[in-house]
Amino acid sequence: MYREQPERIRALVQEDRVHRDLYLSQELFELEQEHFFANTWTYLGHASQVPNAGDYLTQDIAGRPLMMVRQADGGIRVMFNRCAHKGSQLVSDSCGNTGKFFRCPYHAWSYKLDGSPLAVPIKAGYEGTRLKECESGQGLSAVPGVAVYRDFVFVRLSSQGRSFEDYFGEALQSIDNLVDRSPVGKLTLAGGAMRNIIHCNWKMYLENINDTVHPLSTHESATRAANALWADKAPDAPKPMAMEQILPFGAGYEFFDNMGGRVLPHGHSVLGTRFSIHSSYARLGDYEDAMRAAHGEEKATQILTRSPQNSVLFPSLSVKGSPQAIRVIRPLAANRTLVEAWAFRAEGAPELLFERALSYNRLVFSPMSVVAHDDVHLFESMQKGLKAEGNEWISLHRDHRPGPDGAGELAPQDVNGTSELLMRNQFRAWADFMTLRMGATA
């Protein structure tokens, strides 16, 4: 139906609406695995997850098994987790240390940490053969595109496409803000991942990250309960961390609209450019002094006062500078998505910053939390509801304006915090990268 039909795929994304097949079609999902995720830069992992030589991290991206490996010289290399001989995965654990080389568990072919051939059993049996001239004799295959930006590791599966810097552009400032909150510019993933498999399409979860209209209704019961507990307290009373983090979810439409957003090319965005639900966290004097000593008064103030609600590095990563947390979106099927929530420990910063990140992840992203439970229920309800007859389209009309917002790639621009242009931008990027090299007219 859609294979090698780029025009038909593009027609699913219109100026002010998208077709339900973007969420429901398993065929489109399989084409995403083949085309879309080959053309975009996807977050793989963080360098702190492989601190020592021989450390590895495995991850499937778009159905391809990959492994990120710390090299003896301190560099990072990303290769396909596939023996060049028969195709067995070299490592089956999610992480570990392979020592000074990889050894295939099937026939004991071995490779250096950089993937180059090291040894094969019964070596004499290959003399006079074409092994050295073919792919199997070259060692492990490297992922075509790899970029390490301030210890964040991204991959592009295609050998062609936009460079890392061109693809992300201004969006990388969100990573800068996250890392610069460490006075020495060093972050470490800590506390493990909070993982949640949701029975919905990955794009549904991703667009919700930019949806500021839903908290007032979706999370009404959680914020009502929090407000009831805090009702008799003085306005300036110090708040427990959980209250500090949950109460802003009940802010009105005007608050969310006025927080502002910024639309960036290629699906990226920043939500909460003026302020956000994270802007009112208690200040930490000693930490702010350390930041001023490290960065100077002006830059330290700029870093600490910039607290976007969410920054999306399309299509796989959502960043929160304060609290220091990220979400990673891992598509599994048309109706199944794995969401990982990670917390960072900032070197040179008080432990309270790390505790905030852990607390926020538990409070908001845990499938057992009062916030995520609401979202998950509605995502799965939407995935089912879209099968209903009579209307095959999803509305994205809010704040749609003919003209510059009509078609084509958008230049960076500021919008109000409830604008659905933030979401329309994601779907435009999806259509562009999905059809980039598909068919003769792509």
C-alpha positions in Angstrom: 0.0 0.0 0.0 2.8 2.5 1.0 6.0 0.8 -0.1 7.9 3.0 -2.6 4.9 5.4 -2.6 6.5 8.6 -1.3 3.7 10.9 -2.5 1.1 8.7 -0.9 3.1 8.8 2.4 3.5 12.6 2.2 -0.3 13.0 1.7 -0.8 11.5 5.2 0.7 14.7 6.7 -1.4 17.7 5.7 -1.0 21.3 6.8 -3.3 21.1 9.8 -4.0 17.4 10.4 -2.4 13.9 10.0 -3.9 10.6 9.0 -4.5 7.9 11.6 -2.4 5.4 9.6 0.7 7.2 11.1 -0.3 5.6 14.4 -2.0 2.4 13.3 -0.2 1.0 10.2 2.3 -1.7 10.9 3.4 -1.4 7.3 4.3 2.2 7.9 6.2 1.2 11.1 8.2 -1.3 9.1 9.0 1.4 6.5 10.1 3.7 9.4 12.5 1.0 10.5 13.9 0.8 7.0 13.8 4.5 5.9 13.0 7.0 8.6 15.4 5.9 11.3 18.2 5.4 8.7 17.9 9.1 7.7 17.7 10.7 11.2 20.1 10.9 14.1 19.0 8.8 17.0 20.2 8.9 20.6 22.1 5.7 21.4 23.4 6.2 24.9 25.7 8.3 27.2 29.5 7.9 27.4 29.3 7.5 31.1 27.7 4.2 30.6 31.0 2.8 29.2 33.6 4.4 31.4 36.5 1.9 31.0 38.3 0.3 28.0 36.3 -2.8 26.9 33.0 -1.6 28.4 30.1 -2.0 26.0 26.4 -1.0 25.8 24.1 -2.8 23.5 20.9 -1.3 22.0 18.6 -2.2 19.1 17.8 0.8 16.9 15.3 0.4 14.1 15.7 -3.4 14.4 19.4 -3.3 14.1 21.5 -4.7 17.0 24.3 -2.1 17.9 27.0 -2.0 20.5 28.8 1.1 21.8 32.3 0.3 22.9 34.9 2.2 24.9 38.3 2.0 23.1 41.7 1.6 24.7 42.6 5.2 23.7 39.4 6.5 25.5 37.4 7.0 22.3 34.0 5.5 21.6 33.1 3.3 18.6 29.7 2.0 17.6 29.4 -1.2 15.6 26.8 -3.7 14.6 26.5 -6.5 17.1 27.1 -9.2 14.5 29.9 -11.6 14.0 31.3 -11.3 10.5 31.3 -15.1 10.2 27.8 -16.5 10.6 26.0 -13.5 12.1 25.8 -14.5 15.8 25.6 -11.5 18.2 29.0 -11.1 19.9 27.5 -10.0 23.2 24.0 -10.7 24.5 24.0 -8.7 27.7 22.7 -5.2 27.8 26.1 -4.0 29.1 29.4 -5.4 30.3 33.1 -5.5 29.7 34.6 -7.7 27.0 38.2 -7.3 28.1 40.7 -6.5 25.3 38.9 -8.2 22.5 35.5 -9.7 21.4 35.2 -13.4 20.9 32.2 -14.9 19.1 30.5 -17.6 21.3 29.7 -19.7 18.2 33.0 -20.4 16.3 35.5 -18.2 18.4 36.2 -15.7 15.7 37.7 -12.8 17.6 38.1 -9.1 17.0 39.9 -6.1 18.5 37.9 -3.5 20.3 37.8 -1.4 17.2 36.2 -4.3 15.3 39.2 -5.2 13.2 40.0 -9.0 12.8 42.1 -10.6 15.4 42.1 -14.3 15.0 40.1 -17.2 13.5 40.3 -20.9 14.4 41.9 -23.3 11.9 43.5 -20.4 10.2 45.2 -22.6 7.6 41.8 -23.6 6.2 41.4 -20.1 4.9 44.6 -19.9 3.0 44.0 -19.4 -0.7 40.4 -18.4 -0.2 38.7 -15.1 -0.8 38.0 -14.4 2.9 40.3 -11.4 3.1 38.7 -9.8 0.0 35.1 -10.1 1.1 33.1 -8.4 3.9 33.5 -11.3 6.3 37.3 -10.8 6.3 37.1 -7.1 7.1 36.0 -7.5 10.7 32.9 -6.0 12.4 30.9 -3.4 10.5 30.9 0.1 11.8 27.7 2.1 12.0 27.9 4.7 9.2 27.1 7.8 11.2 28.3 8.3 14.8 28.6 11.5 16.7 29.6 12.1 20.4 28.4 15.5 21.6 29.3 16.4 25.1 29.2 12.6 26.0 25.8 12.1 24.3 26.2 9.5 21.6 24.0 9.6 18.5 23.9 7.4 15.4 22.6 7.7 11.8 22.2 4.3 10.2 22.5 5.6 6.6 25.9 6.5 5.1 24.2 9.5 3.5 22.3 12.3 5.0 22.6 15.6 6.9 25.6 16.0 9.1 25.1 15.8 12.8 25.6 19.6 13.3 23.3 20.5 10.4 20.6 18.1 11.6 20.4 19.3 15.2 21.6 22.9 14.9 20.2 25.1 17.6 18.6 22.1 19.3 22.1 21.2 20.7 21.8 24.2 23.1 19.5 22.0 25.2 22.2 19.5 25.8 24.6 22.4 26.5 22.3 23.7 29.2 22.0 20.3 30.7 25.8 19.7 30.8 26.7 23.2 31.9 24.7 22.8 35.1 27.7 20.9 36.3 30.3 23.5 37.3 33.0 21.2 35.7 30.8 20.3 32.6 30.6 16.6 33.5 27.5 14.4 33.8 27.0 10.8 34.8 23.9 8.7 34.2 23.0 7.2 37.6 20.2 5.5 39.4 19.3 3.2 36.5 16.6 3.6 34.0 12.9 3.7 34.6 11.4 1.7 31.7 7.8 1.6 30.6 6.3 -0.2 27.6 3.2 1.6 26.4 0.7 0.1 24.0 0.7 3.1 21.7 2.6 4.5 18.7 5.8 6.2 19.4 4.7 9.4 17.7 1.8 9.7 20.0 4.1 9.8 23.0 6.5 12.2 21.3 3.8 14.8 20.4 2.4 14.7 23.9 5.8 16.0 25.1 4.8 19.3 23.5 1.1 19.2 24.6 0.5 21.8 27.3 -3.3 21.8 27.1 -3.8 18.3 28.5 -2.3 18.6 32.1 -5.3 20.6 33.4 -7.8 17.9 32.5 -5.7 14.7 32.2 -3.9 15.3 35.6 -6.8 17.0 37.4 -7.1 14.4 40.1 -3.4 14.4 40.9 -3.2 18.2 41.1 -6.5 18.5 43.1 -5.1 16.1 45.7 -1.8 18.0 45.9 -3.6 21.3 46.2 -5.9 19.9 48.9 -2.9 18.8 51.0 -1.2 22.2 50.6 -4.3 24.4 50.9 -3.7 25.6 54.4 0.0 26.5 53.9 1.4 30.0 53.5 2.2 30.9 49.9 5.9 31.3 50.8 6.1 28.2 52.9 9.0 25.9 51.8 7.6 23.0 49.8 8.6 19.4 50.0 10.3 18.2 46.8 7.2 16.3 45.7 4.9 19.2 46.2 7.4 21.5 44.4 7.3 19.3 41.4 3.6 18.3 41.2 1.7 21.5 42.1 2.7 23.4 38.8 0.9 20.7 36.8 -2.3 22.4 37.9 -1.4 25.8 36.5 -4.1 27.2 34.1 -4.2 27.5 30.4 -2.8 31.1 30.5 0.3 29.9 32.4 1.1 27.2 29.8 0.2 29.5 26.8 2.5 32.3 28.1 5.5 30.0 28.8 6.3 30.2 25.1 7.9 27.7 22.8 10.4 27.6 19.9 10.0 25.6 16.7 13.3 24.4 15.1 14.0 22.7 11.7 13.9 18.9 11.4 11.3 18.4 14.1 13.2 19.7 17.1 11.6 22.1 19.6 11.9 23.8 22.9 8.8 24.2 25.2 9.0 26.7 28.0 11.3 29.4 26.5 10.1 32.0 29.0 9.4 29.9 32.1 8.1 26.5 32.9 6.8 24.2 35.7 10.5 23.9 36.7 11.2 27.6 37.1 10.1 27.9 40.8 12.4 25.2 42.3 14.1 26.3 45.5 17.4 28.1 44.9 20.7 26.7 46.2 23.2 29.5 47.2 26.4 27.5 47.4 25.7 25.8 44.1 25.0 29.1 42.4 28.3 30.5 43.8 30.1 27.5 42.3 28.4 28.1 39.0 29.4 31.7 39.0 33.0 30.8 39.8 33.0 28.3 36.9 31.2 30.2 34.2 31.1 33.9 35.3 28.1 35.9 36.5 26.4 36.4 33.1 26.7 32.8 31.8 25.8 31.2 35.1 22.7 33.3 35.3 21.8 32.4 31.8 22.3 28.7 32.5 20.3 28.6 35.7 17.4 30.7 34.6 16.8 28.7 31.4 14.5 25.9 32.6 12.5 24.7 29.6 9.7 22.3 30.3 10.9 20.0 27.5 13.4 20.1 24.7 12.8 17.6 21.9 15.8 16.3 19.9 13.7 14.7 17.2 12.9 11.8 17.0 14.2 10.0 20.1 15.3 12.3 22.9 13.5 14.6 25.3 15.7 16.7 27.6 15.0 18.5 30.9 17.8 20.8 32.1 16.1 21.2 35.5 15.5 18.6 36.8 18.5 16.9 35.1 16.6 14.1 33.4 16.0 12.7 29.9 13.5 10.5 28.3 14.4 8.2 25.4 11.7 7.0 23.0 12.4 3.5 21.6 9.7 2.3 19.1 9.0 -1.4 19.2 5.9 -1.8 16.9 3.1 0.3 15.5 1.3 0.0 18.8 4.2 -0.6 21.3 6.7 2.0 22.5 9.4 1.7 25.2 10.1 4.9 27.1 13.2 5.1 29.3 13.6 7.8 31.9 17.2 8.5 33.1 18.6 10.8 35.7 22.0 12.6 35.7 24.4 13.3 38.5 26.2 16.6 37.9 29.8 16.6 39.0 30.6 19.5 41.3 27.0 20.1 42.1 25.1 19.3 45.3 23.4 15.9 45.6 20.1 17.6 45.8 20.1 18.1 42.1 20.4 14.4 41.5 17.7 13.8 44.1 15.4 16.2 42.2 15.9 14.2 39.0 15.2 10.9 40.7 12.2 12.3 42.4 10.8 13.8 39.3 11.2 10.6 37.3 9.5 8.6 40.0 6.7 11.1 40.4 6.0 11.8 36.8 7.4 9.0 34.6 7.0 5.9 36.6 4.1 3.8 35.3 2.9 3.5 38.9 2.9 7.3 39.4 -0.2 9.4 39.7 0.9 11.4 36.6 2.1 8.7 34.1 -0.8 6.5 35.0 -3.1 9.1 33.5 -1.0 9.6 30.4 -0.6 5.8 29.7 -4.3 5.2 30.1 -5.1 7.9 27.5 -2.3 6.9 25.1 -3.6 3.3 25.0 -7.2 4.6 24.8 -6.3 6.8 21.8 -4.6 3.9 20.1 -7.8 1.9 20.3 -10.1 4.8 19.6 -8.4 5.7 16.3 -9.8 2.4 14.9 -13.3 3.9 15.0 -15.0 4.6 11.7 -16.2 8.0 10.5 -13.1 10.1 11.0 -9.7 9.0 9.8 -7.9 12.3 10.7 -6.2 13.7 13.8 -6.7 17.4 14.3 -3.7 19.7 14.6 -5.6 22.9 13.8 -4.8 25.0 16.9 -2.9 28.2 15.9 -2.6 27.0 12.3 -2.1 30.0 9.9 -1.9 29.8 6.1 1.4 31.1 4.7 4.7 30.4 6.3 3.1 27.7 8.4 1.5 26.2 5.3 4.1 23.9 3.8 7.8 23.2 3.6 10.6 23.3 6.2 10.1 25.9 8.9 12.7 28.4 10.0 13.3 28.7 13.7 10.5 30.7 15.2 9.0 31.5 18.6 5.4 30.5 19.3 3.0 30.5 22.2 3.2 27.5 24.6 0.0 25.9 23.5 0.6 26.1 19.8 0.1 22.9 17.8 2.8 24.1 15.4 5.2 22.4 17.8 3.5 19.1 16.9 2.9 19.9 13.2 6.6 20.5 12.9 7.3 16.9 14.1 5.1 15.4 11.5 6.5 17.5 8.7 10.0 16.2 9.7 8.6 12.7 9.8 7.3 13.0 6.2 10.6 14.6 5.0 12.9 12.0 6.4 10.6 9.0 5.8 10.6 9.7 2.0 14.1 11.2 1.6 15.4 8.5 -0.6 12.2 6.5 -1.3 11.2 6.0 -4.9 12.2 7.8 -8.0 10.4 11.0 -7.1 11.7 11.2 -3.5 
